[in-house]
Structures are given as structure tokens and as C-alpha cells.
Amino acid sequence: MQRFGIGEMELRFARLLWDREGIGSGEVVKLCEKELGWKKSTTYTMLRRLCEHGLFQNVNSIVTSVMSEEEYKAKVGAELINDKFDGSLPMFVAAFTKHRGLSEKDRKELQELIEGYEETK
């Protein structure tokens, strides 16, 4: 299984790219210099990594996403649950909420997600 987890700076960079779908690679360099303080070589190294992870592509100097941010989060979440909680979503939720608790707002949002999922079946 391909691993989708990326580091914090790569994720920050990815969010810049997702927000500017179809940006030219030259503009990416300028953006990263301004927003992240990166040199051209750092920007291209990070872009190459994100392309290798299957998140983006750089074709004819235009950077586009291969995977949306939502798709990325879903894959990372599934990896976490599969790797650390034997694929059990209830075990994950129990561990997540053990020390933090579950607010009424959280309960309502989870219930809406469950009901929405059941309606699409």
C-alpha cells in the first residue's frame, strides 16, 4: 500500500498549491519565497516529493493536483485507522475521545455524518 503521510511543511506547501490550482511552477517559486522563505531549489525539491506521493503533477510547468485535499485526508485517516486501530473506526473514536471527551456538537456532527452515509447507500 502506498503511504500518503507527508510532513508538516510539505502539507503547508500542498495547501498553497491546492488553493491555487493550475499555477505555473515559476509562480510557485515566487509564492514559496514570499510565504515560506524558500529558495528555488527547496521549492522544486518539495514539489518533486509531492508529485512522488501522487498529490500533484507538474506538466509543462503547470502544477495541478492529482488528489484533492479531502481525498488526501481520507487516505491518511484510513491509513491511521488501519495501522493503529486494526481498521476499527469505533476503536479510533474511543481512543480519540478518551481524554478529550465528546461534546454535544461533536455528537451531532458524527450523527449527521452517519445518517448522511446511510442515505447514500
Helices and strands as residue ranges (DSSP letters): H 8-18, E 23-24, H 25-36, H 40-52, E 56-59, E 62-65, H 69-84, H 89-97, H 104-120
